[in-house]
Amino acid sequence: MSDTSDDQGIPAPEGSADIIETDYVIGQDNIEKQIGPFGLDIHNPVFAISGLAVIVFVFYTLALPEQAGSVFSWLFDSVTKGFDWFFLGAANIFVIFCLLLIVTPVGSVRLGGADATPDYTYAGWFAMLFAAGMGIGLMFYGVSEPMSHFSSSIGGVAMGENGVRTDWAPLGGAEGNEEAATRLAFAATIFHWGLHPWAIYAVVALALALFSYNKGLPLTIRSAFYPILGERVWGWPGHIIDVLAVFATLFGLATSLGFGATQANAGLNELFGIPVSSTTEVILISAITAVALVSVLRGLDGGVKVLSEINMGLAFLLLVFVLLTGHTIALLTGFVDYLGAYLQYLPALSNPVGREDVNFMQGWTSFYWAWWISWSPFVGMFIARVSRGRTVREFIVCVLLIPSLVCVLWMSVFGGNAIQQVLNDGYTAAQDADLPVKLFKMLDVMPLASITSLIGIVLVIVFFVTSSDSGSLVIDTITAGGKVDAPVPQRVFWCVFEGAVAIVLLLSAGGLSSLQSMVISTGLPFTIVLLIMCWAIWRGLTAERRNT
Amino acid sequence: MFERIMVPVDLTHAERLEKALLCAADLAAHYGATVIYVGVTTEQPSAIAHTPKEYAEKLSAFAADQAALRGISTEAKAYASHDPSIDLDPTLLKAVGEVNADLVVMASHIPNIADHWWPANGGSIATEAKISVMLVR
């Protein structure tokens, strides 16, 4: 049994008993080759299958755009509408599971073992998990989402002929009542960016960290399935899980890269009058990929970490700026008020069955849950990579509670200020603008608008660089069978490949949106994967306790 | 002339290091120096070890084997790195100072290891280290 080296009786990390005994050697299925000056160390067959599958799907959407479009939108509709109850129910389970881990004794198990010391400081760790997790979404939806819910709530309920609601208001709406509509809008927004998404990430990250750092299995998605599949996890069932994860990560990144280029282009147009065109967007994607390459070559500490910290600093400055020069008092009281509204409406918003606000539930909530879940292999794996040395309790608090609070703050300030502009100043440009431009319209009537808008664009771009970089890192690790020290040219390959896929899809009509539907559809099988992970985590953690 | 000879080793491919190991051992015997084997591992499980601690134990065992085999005095020093593909050079340079070495003997151009040291790892150590570096090919 393992040596117990602290008062809590948590097994020592490096003790032999908590390591899962398997004959599998990391890298045993890998192909190591020297091609010209470049070395290669890739998993057979995960690398080849993922690469080829991506190429096949890209060609399919290019060759038959209409057919692909209708297939994917059918898939998207059936997933988000037919399984809305499943997504909502599962997400609730993840939140409850994570909260339970905080209060139960297994919370004191340390990732990497009792003697492990954290690899990163709180600041660096937090910056990285935030930048990978949702930095870009906060830029995109910070103003636009609260604004959308506000508009639909104040419009009230509208019934269609067949007795199904046609409005998009959350719950019962708040017809004509500005104060109630604002509270409901923020409750709904915080619901989508608070505990639930971070619980989804936390489950994946914790499963990977636990089975890698404490059980000694390779850092790839399949390892979390060892308790269920046993040795078979190294064969085809495992290959399929890993390929799916690569697939979701690569397409998730490529589509986001495309949409991010759209927002950056809209911002540049607003600020400098640079035309909105696919040429500009292709240049933007190429530039983002080039910067990401530099970051890839500088490694985890010199690249992603530094960029994440710079970005968190910039984002914080922008937040403070909007807070101080905007409707300060209203925003400060709003933060507490909206947090209260979130808790008040949480039971109703998270209720998976018997809902009347179908448009809101399927079009917003169900869509978001599928989206977070399809991103979870990527973000979860990245979080796992940087979280060694934290206790489970510390991990959950920092991955679940603190980011949720930061999201509440961000949304209250950015969205709150835009709504205050409508209510108090009669300024409706942000309300009327297209989704990508709302942020810039809100900043437009504030002091130093050209500087803050520029910071906004820089933030969007740098968040994409960090996503592209950390995504390459994750895909490379999975396609190298869990080896984190595979040759650097492989990372470069994946980084360039992501950029290329994004450009090809951007240039084809409807390519990005059909692929986004595709990514979201992968959320369904992954929800089942995540539910199984919860069980695996529980088994893994309680085994650690018994070793005392 | 030399008292402490540092030899970077990759335990995963130890068999391919034979020439460098032999060379370092001969120099150590000649000058009565100590050989310090330095290994850099990942914090994640690797082919050679589940944890950094297990890696350090294996490296110590390797050093002890070499001492018995070659009749020289040896030490081992293991480093865990966040991102060894990129951080290998700086980690080895840090090791030069920390183990107080006055000579580095290292293998170069081994398939795959050459890629860890991308571009030309031995070369960059020789460029940046303040002490003598001998590359064995």
Interface residues (C-beta under 8 A of the other chain):
Chain A: P13 E14 I19 V25 I26 G27 Q28 E32 K33 Q34 F38 G39 D41 G112 G113 D115 D119 S212 Y213 G216 L217 P218 L219 L297 R298 G299 L300 D301 G302 R385 R388 G482 K483 V484 D485 A486 P487 V488 P489 R491
Chain B: T42 E43 Q44 P45 S46 A47 H50 T51 P52 K53 E54 H82 D83 P84 S85 I86 D87 P111 N112 A114 D115 H116 W118
